[in-house]
Amino acid sequence: MPHRIARMRIDETITAANSTTVTGAAAGVAGWAMSVNWIGLLGLLVAVVGFLTSWHYQRKRYRLEAENHERARLEHEARMRAIQERCER
């Protein structure tokens, strides 16, 4: 799978996880305000699951970006060596 497509899917997942976290937190606050314990607990659970999902995919995106950066750095160094070798001839 091309890295661009993988990054798009990771970004979409992070966006969905962030929305889930906000929705869960809002449901938790609403449940707490209405003194309905199970809604508050369910909202808290949804918020925690959304947060953990977001955290996981943020780490995954960071690793992907680090790999891409390292690949670009190595490619740049190889190009510079090739240019220097041509100049030294």
HUWO-V584580 format. One line per field, one symbol per residue. ss: DSSP state (H for helix, E for strand, L for the rest). phi: phi as a letter, one per 30 degrees, with the letter a starting at -180 (. if undefined). burial: I if it has 24 or more other ideal C-beta (glycine too) atoms within 12 Angstrom, else O. A space follows every 50 residues. Layout:
# HUWO-V584580
ss: ???
phi: ???
burial: ???
This chain:
# HUWO-V584580
ss: LLHHHHHHHHHHHHHHHHHHHHHHHHHHHHHHHLLLHHHHHHHHHHHHHH HHHHHHHHHHHHHHHHHHHHHHHHHHHHHHHHHHHHHHL
phi: .ddddddddddddddddddddddddddddddddchceddddddddddddd ddddddddddddddddddddddddddddddddddddddd
burial: OOOOOOOOOIOOOIOOIOOIIOOIIOIIOOOOOOOOOOOOOOIIOIIOOI IOIIOOIOOOIOOIOOOOOOOOOOOOOOOOOOOOOOOOO
